[in-house]
């Protein structure tokens, strides 16, 4: 049976399915027991034990715990461990990430562990270096592990967090009640939990932070979409004022230095809202466990040091678990373990069969022309795009019609735009252009992404010759004028990597960047809208 883990990359936590992660945690428990008891035979079953197997650490952003735990995990495997010294590398001389990692891939390096401020970097590298390996007939496709990318995700931290939670509930996947406390706005470790906690059948999450540090609404929506029960509190004081208090608290360090002078002026108040105090001890259950991804701020720790020697301390064991989890992750990706996995394989959705441009019978063209009312003069030859942004305000519709006209390249023709109001009282936009327009399949795809739910009428000799209705495409890419609005994203032009933007449709009809995960409306993914 083929090992489905061998050669995989872990760019976001969802790259491993729920069943695959549950298998992973059982293996971590097995390895940890073997290491603690000195069971060499079991440890050897996990070891790569190949001095030619290349593992490369590339930390483009400072780290201590993640870097060192991966380094020690790699040493456990008796494999070749290398490090790119970023301070003297060609990356700082203007070389692209793709060129750097392609070069390193050719030097028998199989797994790359990468930390960066650039979001979506390992996702891009897994694609680019995979194609490089194929072009050059390398005997392997390099794998990438995201060791943290900006404010996006930190999937290996999520794995060790979840494993520590599971240890404290006797590996019970049925439910979890977790309080997230601290800087939930910047914290990538808490952002990873939006999908990471799906390993539990039932999830309740309490978000504890003042408004300035609250988790972005997009992540809260992901939690709700995943079926989590989500509650919001502005401070620990408020949280303890009600009775349903979690037995698991996950703290993060406030990163107020990222938020400007206005926030720094309120830093004492903000820190107080998310810092545990001695006076709270009598108000929590003695079975409660506290966790923290570390490091704690030495002057303003959200978990003060007086708690270090108490039973609440779960963060020290959590940090130690990092090495066990990363040993197992490397073992899986190298194909050393995983052949006994019996769950379903993670299957990428196939979008090719989904049709989102529907040609419909045009009907009676003359009757249809009567619907272009309120100043829209019927045209004899040309195109009419109807039902644009139905339900928006007239101002919003006009703004978006200008974008449609520009992106479709129909600005220079005759005709115009109009805002109409239907019998249901909702406004909609109409673009009409007389003349000869040859719109191919690519143009129709672009129109579907620009104006989902619109109708395109191709008029000849005063009649509608062809009629198309558009729906939101399941994905959109290969258009040079697409752009993710997140300046930290690897695909953003500011990063100079030439990575083409790519988006996937969300369940509610928006577009999610394939690299950084930022969610956009269909109006926000175009360069001409910047």
N, C-alpha and C positions, 0 to 999 in steps of 0.2 A: 504493500500500500504506500502511495506517495506521501511524503511529509508536506503537509499544506503550509507549514510555517517557514520552511526553508527558503531563504532569499527574500522574505517579506521586508517591508519598511514599516516603521511606526512613526507617522507624521502627526496624526491626531489620535485620540483615544479610540475613536470609532473605526480605525483601521483594523482593529481586532473586534470581532463580534462578541456579543454577550457570552455565548457558549465557549468561545475561544478564551476569553478572559477568565471565566470560571475554571476552565482547565488549567490556565496559567497559575491561578492562585493555589490550586491543589498541589501543583508541582513546586511552588515556592515553599509551601508548608512542608513538603517532603524533603526538600533540600535543607531548609533551616534546621529541621530535626536532625538530619544527618550531620551537619556541621557542628551543632551543639553537642551531639553525642559522640562525635569523632568517627562516624561510620564512613570509612574511606571507600568501601565498595560502592555505596550509593553515590557518594560525591563523584567518583570516577565515571559514573553513568551520565553525569551532567557535563563533564569536562570536554571541551573541544580537543585539547591535548594535541595540537598540531602547531609546531613552531613556525610554520610557513603561512598559517592563517592570519591575515592582516586585519587588525582592528585599529582604526585611526580616530583620535580625539581632535576635534577642531572647535575650540571655544573662542568664538569671536566676541563674546561678552564674558565678563568676569564671573567666576563661579568657584566655590570651594567644595561644598558637599556633593553636588552632582558630579563634578569633574573627578573628585577623588574616589567616590564610590564606584564610578564606572572604571576608573583606572585599576582599583583593587579587584573589581569583578573580572576585568580582562586578565589580570595576573592569575586569578584562580584557574583560568582556562589554559594556562601555559601556552598562550598564543602570542604572536608578535604584536606588540602594542607601540604605536607611534603617536606623536603629537605634532601638530602644526604650530610653530611659533608665530602667532599672528602679527606680533610687533615687527617682525622682520620679513614677513611674507610679501609676495607680489600683490596680494589683495590690497595692501596699502599703497601700491604704486599704480593703481587703476586697472589691474587685471580683473576680469569678470569672475564671478563665482563659478560659472560653468567651466571656464578654462582651467581654473585651479583644481576643481574636483575631478574633472575628466583626466587631467594629468595624474593625479593621485590614484585614480581608479586603475590606470594602466600599470601601476607599480605593485600589483598583487595585493591591494587593499580591498577587503570584501565588505566590511561593515564600517560605516562612518557615524560617529556620534557628534552631533553639531548643535551648538548653542549660538544664538544670534539675536540681535534686535530686529532683524528683518523678518517679517512674518510670512510664513509660507515657504521659507527658503528650502527646507528639506523636501517638501512636496515637489517643488520645481526640480531640485537636483535628482530626485528619484526618477523623474521623467527624462530629464536631459542626459544624465549619466547612463541610464538604461539604454537610450538610443545610441550613445557613444560606444557602449559595450557591444551592441549588435553590429554597428558599422565596422568595428575593429576586431570582430570575432573573438572577444575576450571569453574565457571559459566560464565566466560567472557574470551575473548582473549585480552591481553593487547595491547594498542595502543601506538605508539611512534611518537613524534614530534621532528624533527631535528631542534635544535636551533643554528645550525652552526657546520659544521664539516671540520676543516682544511681549505684548499683552494678549497674545493669541492663546497658546496652549503649552502645557508641560506634561505630556502624556506619561512619561516614566514616573514623575512625581505622583501623578494620579494613581498609577498602579501600586506604588508603595503605600500611598494613603489608604486605598481601598483594602489592601491586604491587612494593614494594621486594624482597620475597622472590623474586618472579618475575624481577626484573631480575638477581638473583644466581644464578639457575638457567637463564638464557637462555630465559625464558618457557616452561619445561617444566612442564606440569600433571600429569605422571605420578606424582610422589611428592614428599614433603617429610618431613624429620626435624628437628624443632624442639624446643629446650629452652626452657621458660618458667620464669623465675627471679624470685623476689621476693615481693611481696604478692599472692598469687593469690586471696586471700579477698575483698579489696575491689576488685581491679582490674577495671573494666568492659572494659578493652581486651583482657584475656585471656579474659574471659567471652564476648566476641564471637567469639573464635576457636573456640569449641565448634562452632558452625555455619559460621563463615567459612572454615575450612580445608577444607571439603567441595569447594572448587574443585579440590583435588588428588585424583587417583584413589586414592592410597595415602598414609596419614598415620600418622606415629609421633610422639608427643608425650611429652616427659620433663618432669614437674612437679617443680620443685626449690624447696622451701620447708619450714621447720619446721612442725610440726603447727598451731601457732597462726595461721600465715599460709597454710596449704594451701587449695587451691581447694575450695569447697563440694562435697559429695558429689553434689548434684543436677547440677552442671555436669560432673563427671567421668563421671557416668552418661550424659549427653548425648553426650559424646565417644565412649564405648564403644558406645553405640547407633548412632552414625554410622560405626562400623567402624574407629575409630582404635585403634592400639596405644598404650596408656597405661602409662607407668612412673612411679613415685613415689620421690623421693629427699628426704632431710631437709636436705641442705646441698650446696653446691658441692663441698666436700671429699669427701663420700660419692660424689657423682656422678663425680668424676674418679678415684675408686678402682676404677671398672670400665672396660671397654675400648670400649664402644659409645657414644661421645660425639658429639653432634650437631655439625654445622658451622654451625648457626644458633642463636644464643642471643638470647632476647627477655627483657629485664629490665624490671621495674616498680619504682616507688618504694614503699617500705613506708609505710603510712598508720597508724602505730602510735598516733597521737593519737586515732584513732577507737575504740580498744580498751580504754581504762580504765587505772587505776593498776596493776593486777596485771601487765598486759603491759608497761607502761612500765618496771617494775622489772627486766624481763628484756630491755630493748631492745638492750643491747650484744651479748648472745648471739644474739639474733634477727638483728640486722644483720650480724653476722659470718658467719652461715650463708649469706647471700644476696649478699654483696659479693665482687666479684672482687679478688684480691690478686696482687701481682707474683710471688709464689712459684708461682702457678699457670701462668705463661706457658710454662714448659718442658713442661707436661703437656697442652697443647692443640695441635691441628693449626694451622699457620700460615695455612691457608685459611679459618679460622673467621671469621664475621662476627657482630658484636654489634649489637643493635637496642634502642631504648628509645623509648617514646611521648613522653618529656620532660614536665615538667622533671625534671632530676636534683636531688636534695637537695644544697644547696651545702656542707653540713658532712659529710653521710654519703651520698655518691653510691654506688649499687650498681655503677655503671661509673665507677671513679675517673678523674680527669682525665689521669693519666699515659698513658691509652690513646687520647687524642684524636688524636694524630698518628701512630698506628699503622695497619696495614692492617686491624685488627679493626673499625675505626670504620665502621659502617653506619648509625648513628643520625642523623648530620648529613644525609646524602642522603635518608634516610627522612623527615626533617622537611621538606626542600625539596619532596619528592614530594607533600606534602600539598596544596600549591597546585595542582599539575597535576591531581591526582585530583579536587579540588573544582571546578576549572574544567570538567572533563568531566562531572561529575555535574550541575552546573547546566545545561550545554548539553543533556544528555539530557532532563532533566525539562522544560526549556523547549521541547523538540521541535526544537531546532536540528539535532541529529544523531540517528541511530538508525534512519533509514528503510532503511539497508542491512543491518540485523540480519536474519539468516536462520534463527535457531534457533527452538525452540518457545517459545510464550508461557507465562508463569507462570499457572497456572490454580488458582483457589481451589477447594478441595474442596467439593462439594455434599453437605451432610449430610441434605437433606430426604428422600431416598429410603431412608435407613437406619432400620429399625424396631427399637426397643429395648424396646417393651412388647408382648409376644406373648400373645394370648389363646389358650388351649389348651382342649381338651375337658375338662370337669370330671370325667368318669368317674363312678364310683359314690360319691356323697357320703357314704353311711353308712360305707363301707369307709375312706374318707379320714379321717373323724372319728376312727377308732380310732388314727390316727397321732399325734393330739394327746394324748400320754400324759404320764405322770409328773405328774399333778395338774392337767392342763389339762382342764377339764370341757367336753364338747361343747356348742356353743351351737345354738339353734334358728334364730335370725335374727341376722345381724351380719357382721362381717369377721374373718378370721384371716390375719395376715401371718406367714409361716413362712420358715425357712431364712435368718434374719437373721444376718449376720456369721459364717457358718459357718467354723469353724476357729479363731476367736478364743478368748480366755480368757473364762470366765463373767463376770468383772468388766468386761471390755471390752464384752461383749455387752450387759450390763445398762445400762451407761452410754450406749451408743448407742441402745438401745431407748427410753430416756427422751428422747433428742433426737428420735427419729422421732415419738414420741407428741406432743411439743411442736410440732414443725414442721408436722405434719399436722393439728394442731388437734383431736386426739382425747383430750386429757388429761382432759376433764371427764366422759367416759362411764364406764359400768361396765366390768368386765372387768379384765384385768391383763396381766402379762408373765411369761414363763417361759423358763428355760434348760434345754434338753434335750440329751441325748447320744445320737447315732445309733450304729448298729451298727459304723460305721467308727471309733468312738472320738472323733469330733469334736463339739464343742459347737456349738449353734446357738440362736438366739433365736426366740421365738414371741410375738406380740402378738395378743390376742383381745379383741374389743369386741362385746358383744351390743347389739342395737338397730338402728335404721335409719340407714344411712350412704350418702350419695349421693356417691360419688367420681367426679369427672369426669376428662376427659383431662388437665387441668392437675394435678390431684392425683396421677394416675398418673405423670406426668413427674417430679413432685417425689419420689414414692416411688422411682422408678428411680434418681434421683440420690442419695437418702438411703440406699438399701439395694439396690444392684445384686445380681442373682442371688437375690433373694428371690421368694417366691410369695405372691400375694394371692388369697385365697378369699372370695368373696361368698356367704354362706350364707342360704338362704331355706327355711323349713319343714323345717329339719334336713338339707337337702341343699346341696351346693355348686352354686349356680346358674351362677356364672361364675368362671373361674380365669385369672389372668394371671401370666406370668413376666417379670421385669425384667432388663434388661442395662444396662451403663453407657452413659448417653447420650453421643453424640458431642460435644455442647455443651450448656451449661445457662446460661440467662440469663432476664431478665424476671421474676425472683423477688426481692421486696424484702428477703427475709431472707438472701440470699447475701452473702458478704463475703470478700474476699481478706485473708489474715492479715498481709500485708506493709504496715506502717504508712507506708512511703514510696510506696506505689502510689497513683496518681491516683484509683482507685476506693475507697480506704479512707475510711471516714467521717471520720477525723481531718483529712483534707485539705479537707473541707467543700465539695467540688465537686458533690456529688450524682450522681456517675458510677455508674451501675448496674453491679454486678459481672458479669463474663462469664467463662466458663471453657470450655476445649476439652479433650477427652479425649486423653490421651497414649497411646502404643502399649501401655503396660503397665497401662492402666486407671485412671490417676490423672487429676487435673484441673489444667490449666495456665492460670493467669490470662492473659486475652487482652491485658492491658496491661503488666504488669511481668514476666510469664513465670514467676512463682513457682509451683512444683508443690505441689499439696495432695492428700491422700487425700480420699475422698468424705465422711469424717467431719469434715473441717477447714474446709469452705467455708460454714458456717452461722453467722450472727450469734449464735444461741443457744448456740453452742459456745465462745464467747469468755469 
